Amino acid sequence: MSMRPTRLALAALLAASLTVGCNKEKAPVTTQEPAAQAQAGNAAEPAPDTVVATFGSGQKVTFAELNERIKEPLANLDKQKYQLRKRGLEGLVTERLVKEEATKRKITEDQLLKAEIDDKIPAPPEEKIKEVFEGAKGQLPPGATYEQMKPQIVDFLSGQQKQEAAQKFFESLRQGANVQYQLPEPPRAPAERKQVAATGPSKGPESAPVTIVEFSDFECPFCSRAIGTVDQVTKTYGDKVRLVFRQFPLEFHKQAQKSAEASLCANDQGKFWEMHDKMFSNQKALGVEDLKKSAAELKLDTKKFDACLDSGEKAAAVKADQADGSKVGVTGTPAFFINGIMLSGAQPFDEFKSIIDAELKGAK
């Protein structure tokens, strides 16, 4: 497998890091700002006392009054711009570190990336390739053979490993160079708290000062990506944080609804989190028969589990979670509410930390 030119490889990695969630319209939820907003943000702003509207008998609206009216979305826009600049800065720094490392080793940048990324990814086992082919038969072009589809399946299976290897290598370069960023962070937007019921499978004590309610979809790849960060949060804060899981299967994820029901069927037998981990670890095995097989492997009472799943008895509970999520503004997954403060997408640990630390400080 050949590595693309260095700039394209880094650009692809950064683009992947900007994509943070699945949403109802299928398009990825990103932190990237629209071009029009970027241009608007660069325009010179009027003085606060500038009159921007007049009406009636001498009534007027000033620029300061307008900004006060929309201060929260403006603050969110500043945050989006900051995140975009931060990722751009990380890309520039990483690009130069890759060039520096290649020069040090007296090889080309492409040779360096190949040695540190491509060559360290083991080839997918034949049985795994065949498993994916068999599972995808209904979605393949008519008459497509295993040999024809094998290269694409290999690329698919290797893609995530390749991205993870690249991120690990780039992070090692940054740590070795003691990279320090001085990009000023904008003030945090005023916290808008939503009333979100903390009902559902949970981890952590009910008395915890911080409750995180997560709305998730078992077929969404970004929900899977967020697991590592959520685990880091719960390990870092221990009994100070309670995590509550709620269902939000998206319509275009055809196996998400039954997967959500399966997790609740497993919850009836005290094994929600075991089923949660198993489904997220293999999002290609979420068909009904796959779910029943997973239940058996987890040593659940399969007769009860199968009856629960086949009857659809948990469908109403799933729909109730979706309705509650929609009421508080959930349009994509994953979506987190930290003491009611919404954090959308598979965000990095620092985003969780900044909100949690502020909540813990306020609780004292």
Residue, then its C-alpha position, 0 to 999 in steps of 0.5 A: m500500500s503506497m502512501r500519498p504525497t506528504r501534504l495530502a496525507l496530512a491534509a486527509l488526517l486533519a480533515a478526519s480529525l475535524t469530523v466529529g459526529c453523525n447527524k440526521e442528514k447523513a453529512p458529518v458534523t464538523t467544527q469547520e466554519p462556512a467560508a461565508q462566516a469566515q469572511a464575515g468574521n474577518a470584516a472590520e466591525p463597527a463601533p459599539d455605539t454605531v446605529v445599525a437600524t432605525f424605525g418609528s419615531g426616532q427609535k434605533v438599535t446599536f451594534a452593541e445591542l445587536n451583539e448582546r442579543i446574539k452573544e451566545p452564537l457569536a461566542n460559539l462562532d469564535k470557538q469554531k474559528y479557534q478550533l479550525r485555527k488550532r487544527g491548522l496550526e497542528g497541521l503546519v507544525t506536524e508537517r515541518l516536524v515530519k520534514e525535519e525527521a526525514t532530513k535527520r534520517k536522510i530519507t524522503e518524507d514519503q519513505l518516513l511515512k511508509a516506514e512509520i505507518d504503512d509498514k507497521i500495519p499488519a495485513p487483515p487476515e483472510e477470514k476477516i476479509k471474507e467475513v466483511f464480504e459475506g456481510a456486505k453482499g446485499q449492498l455490493p454491485p450485482g455479480a461482484t466477486y470476492e476477488q474483485m472486492k478484496p482490494q477495497i475491503v483490505d483498504f477499508l479494514s486497514g484505513q482506521q488502523k492507518q489513521e491511528a498509526a499516523q496519529k500516534f506517530f505524529e503525536s510522538l514527533r510533537q512530544g519529542a519536540n516539546v511543542q507548545y502552542q500560544l494560540p489565544e483561546p476565546p472566552r467560553a460561550p455563556a453556558e446554556r443548560k438543558q433539562v435532560a433526564a439522567t435515566g438509563p444505564s449508568k456508571g458512577p454514583e448518583s451523588a456525583p457532582v457532575t452527570i454526563v448524559e450521552f445520546s449515542d448510536f451503536e452504528c455511528p463510527f464517531c460514537s465508537r471513536a468517542i469511547g476512548t475519550v469517555d473512558q478517559v473522563t471516567k477514569t480521570y474523575g472517578d466518583k466525581v462523574r456519573l455517566v448515563f447512556r441514552q439511545f439515539p439511533l439515526e434513521f439512515h443507520k439501518q441496524a442502529q434501532k435493533s442494536a439499541e433494543a439489544s443493549l436494553c435487553a442485555n441491560d435487563q440481565g445486568k450486562f448493558w456495558e458488556m453488550h455496549d462494548k461488544m457492539f462498538s468493538n465490531q460495528k459490522a456485526l449488528g444484524v439481529e443474528d449477530l446480536k443474538k450471537s453476541a448475547a450468547e458469547l456474553k453468557l446471557d440467558t439467550k432464550k430471554f434475550d432472543a424473545c426480548l429482541d424479537s418482540g420489539e418490547k424495547a422499541a418504545a423505550v428507544k423512541a422515548d430516548q430519541a424524543d427526549g434528545s430531540k427536545v433538547g437539540v440533539t441532531g447527531t451523535p454522539a451528543f453529551f450533556i454535562n450537567g445540562i451543558m451540551l457538547s456535540g460530537a466526538q470531541p477531545f478530552d480537553e473539551f470535556k475537561s474544561i466544562i467538568d473542571a468549571e462545574l466542579k469548581g462551581a460546586k465547591 
